[in-house]
Amino acid sequence: MKTVEIRDMDAKALAEKLSEQRKELFSLRFQHATAQLEKTQRLKDVRRTVARILTVMNERKVGA
């Protein structure tokens, strides 16, 4: 997910997306630990998406 897309979301959508991404990250970590994950790059992508969402949320919090 690109930063532009994240910035276009409202606060409620961001919170939902963050929750969704964290659940996916948990699932991916579990699959990785049990050697079932084939696309390990997905871990990095989801982790960065979570960071982007948190960054946008914090920017809005400071700006308000």
N, C-alpha and C positions, 0 to 999 in steps of 0.2 A: 504494500500500500504506500502510495506516495504522500509526501508531506502536504502537497496542495490539496489532495483529497481529504486529508485529516483536518486541515484548517477550514475547509468548507462545512464541516459538521458542527452541529450545535452541541451544547454541553451534555445533554441527555444521550445523544447518539455516541458521543465520545466515551461516556461511561459504559455504555453497552458494548461498544467495540473493544474497550480495554478488558472488560470481563471476559468476553469471548476469546480474545487473544491470549489471556492468561490461562484459560482452561486448555486451549490448544497447546500452549507451551508446556503445561504440566503433562499432557498426554504424550507429547513428543519426547519429553525427557524420560518418561516411563518406558516408551518404546525403545529409546536409545539404550537405556540401562539393560533391557532384556534382549538386546541385539535383534530387534524386529524392525528397526528404522532403516530404510534403504536410502532415503534422501536426507542426509545429515545437514545439508545446506539449509533446509527448512528451519532448523533450530535457530540458526543465526538470523534468518529473515524475520521470524516471529519475534525474537528478542529485540531486534532493532525497531520493529513496528511498535512494540510496547513502549520502548524508549521515546519514539517520536510522539506517540499519543500523550505520554506523561509530560513531555516537553511543551507541547501545545497547551495542555491543561494548566501547567505552571505559568506559562507566559500570559495566559488569560487571567489567571488569578492575580498576578503581580500588576498587570495592566488595569485591572478593575478598581 
